[in-house]
Amino acid sequence: MRHEILAEAGTRPIMSLAELVGAFSYALDLTEGQPPGHCVRACWIGSHVGRQLGLSAAERSDLYYTILLKDLGCSSNAARICELYEADDRAFKQGYKTVGTGLAATLRFVVAKTAPSAPFGRRVAAVTNILRNGDKIAQDMILSRCTRGAEIARSLRFCDAVCDGIYRLDEHWDGSGRPGRLKGAAIPRFAQIALLAQIADVFHVHAGRDAAIDEIERRSGSWLDPELCAAFARVAVAPDFWSGLTSSMIDTRLLLLAPASHAVTVDDDYLDDIAAAFGQVIDAKSPYTAGHSTRVAELAARIGEAMGMLPARRRWLYRAALLHDVGKLSVSNAILDKPGSLDEREWEAMRGHAGHTQAILGRIGVLADIAPIAAAHHERLDGTGYPLRLNDQQITRETRIITLCDFYDALTSDRPYRAAMAHDEAMAIMQAEAGKAIDPDCLAALRSIST
């Protein structure tokens, strides 16, 4: 169905790849628990280091995308982190990045942050399991993340240099990194610069300029190539570098660092591929949502067709449905995968994902018009939905279709608290919600394509 829609709709130039990827990188910040703009700031840092090293325009272009997309695979280990450490995966990831080098610092962090709310006996068991199997656990999670990130980058048409840079992000200069224990010059240069940029931004946000400079110097020769650290030190003496890093206009200023000679224009086909790739990032967050975004998008397109929607509009709807849950990257897996009822605090966090969907998509120029459509998929016709309590006069037809498809796929898929329902059982539940949460015309369209 997807390819039929795309073929009918045609193509047209959309926007620059640099602008689009930079805007989408804010979604990756969510899943890593980083303050908004982390990947953009890291790209600012790394791009200046690349210029200081005298990289060619082609190399700087590849470096640019390596850094912006360095966290493409990070949602794939969120559920595992939550399960092993019995902690908020986003908070755990954020805190872990501020841990200094050395085994002692790592152990202190793991002991302090593992199962913090659990009874003492369970905490001891969880920590013991991690200490006993720590090397294998770390290797498995990093390998999964790096492999997934490189695969998605490849699906986005990026070259091997970018994909390898993403895959090797956690390799260390002294051979202590993962997944391949590569050492020295065997580590791709883009991966090394991306790691340096990541560390510099994390410590700058956490503790200020001096902390970032000191941390890079401290890791020179261990985690990081001394030559790159020296280049960063030269960059760091320029006041414009730091003012740019903290500027409210950093997104615009960063675009000026993207080599114009290697600019790529995104057409409709490429935009669809990018939306599909971020749909994969979203669905990888939880084992219970694998394939959810694609299924919702494909079902939405079929219902749109059944309701007489033109091909170009169905294509637009398909993108909105693919990305409707991008805000869930902001929700801990302790909540997403909880087998029991959510408490009020957890429900508040869950309901907040709709606002994050609006914020992420709203900053992407060519997708800004789908942001309110996608973000409203938990609104109800009776006005009791969230986040805005819209009523039936305010909810668009496209949102009603996405709501229906999201509802249906949730009912017919496994969830932490129940098994998947059969089609007839799901349809009976949805019929009871017709006119309240579910649009009756959309439900009739679903019924017509299900027989």
Buried (B, 14 or more C-beta within 10 A) or exposed (E): BBEEBBEEBEEEEBBBBBBBBBBBBBBBBBBBBBEBBBBBBBBBBBBBBBBBBEBEEEBBBBBBBBBBBBBBBBBBBBBBBBBBBBBBBBBBBBBBBBBEBEEEEBBEBBEEBBBEEBEEEEBBBBBEEBEEEBEEBBBBBBBBBBBBBBBBBBBBEBBEBBBBBBBBBBBBBBBEBBBBEBBEEEBBBBBBBBBBBBBBBBBBBBEEBEBBBEBBBBBBEBBBBEBBBBBBBEBBEEEEBBEBBEBEEBBEBBBEBBBEEBEBEBBBBBBBBBBBBBBBBBBBBBBBBBEBBBBBBBBBBBBBBBBEBEBEBBBBBBBBBBBBBBBBBBBBBBBBBBEEEBEEEBEEBBBBBBBBBBBBBBBBEBBEEBBBBBBBBBBBBEBEBBBBEBBBEEBEBBBBBBBBBBBBBBBBBEBEEEEEBEEEEBBEEBEEBBEEBBBEBBBEBBEEEEE
